[in-house]
Amino acid sequence: MIPVKQILNALLDVLLPPICHICHSFIPNADTIHICTICHDRLPLIISPLCPICGIPFAGAGLDHFCGACLTHPPHYDTARAHFLYEGSVRDLIHSFKYSRMTHLRKPLALLTLQGMREFVTDQNPHFIVPVPLHRSRLRERGFNQAVLLGSVLSHQLSLPIRTNVLVRTRPTEPQIELPAAERRSNVKGAFAVIRQESVADKRILLLDDVMTTGSTMDECAKELKKAGAAAVIAVTVARTAR
């Protein structure tokens, strides 16, 4: 006898055929990510060599080593990683997710990120996930916080709690991606606060966002979390720019 689940999945493939989120071609025997093999192999991965603190990749071959910025001005977070470069199809997926309200893309983006970063995250042994918060005015405008949606998928996959009532954005800020690098730090300076200090004391925190550019947002969040007593802050994003 054919299992009921197999029958239901076959019916769903007829009614809602699995289509690649990038090239929109049909995917026979699709998995839960719905990215075809060709598009998956073209995703812009971040690989070594990279800075073990901020995670910025270096051109060419070689060993991981510290970048000049982290040596001269170490960030408040302990380490940061992204799985993808913020370019090409990854940038398009994130834009569709955030700005076109295609919230179903949270799952493939989170699962793709976990494909390359599960070992890194588990090795850091975080106690819980803290998504980078949006200001209430931006949340009203967008209708969702992309970091919270991504965090919900990671929370389920990693069996790791997510805490959305720990860190708040105290004032609205301009989108970092739209600002020159020199203005990004001042844009977010003093824009975050920890409202439940007892919940972060002596904890290892996975700080989550979708994209990292200069790292100013993550650094400012980490500064407040460390000030409140966090033992470690591990910054994780789906993608990052190569500066």
C-alpha angles and dihedrals in degrees: 000000000000112000115251091234091057091051092049092049090051091051091049090052088056096045096036107019114205108255127188110254090220110038096016093227122144114267115207113210090009121190125219094277097060097209115132120235094251094052092042091055090052096054111124102245125193110231137169139319094068140135109274090215108044096015096229110157123234125217119253131009130314143090128311111269139168118273120232093250093056092046095052100033110018113202123239092244116082097224139348133203139178126184098213141037112245097247143092118003094356091057090047092051092049092048091051090048096049106030104027093044092238090153093167086076089073089085100053091041093051094043093047089051091051091052089071102024108041093098092047092050096046091047089057089056098211120192095216147341123261114191117213102256129234122222112256091247092056090043091054090049097047098032095221143041109241092206091056092050092049090045092054090058093046091046091056095044095046098035086235123142119244120217117201096165099063107072126038135184105235098195137018117264135191117259106272093220090063096053132081112255092250092060099046098082094050090045092063100029109128092359097122137059137179110234098183106043094169090062094059101039111123091354129133105228130201103212108202135198137147102242136018119202115163092348093241094128093049091045093051092048091047091050091058093044091050091046088055090054106268112164094213139355119209111192115210129179135169091235142000138194119249089230 
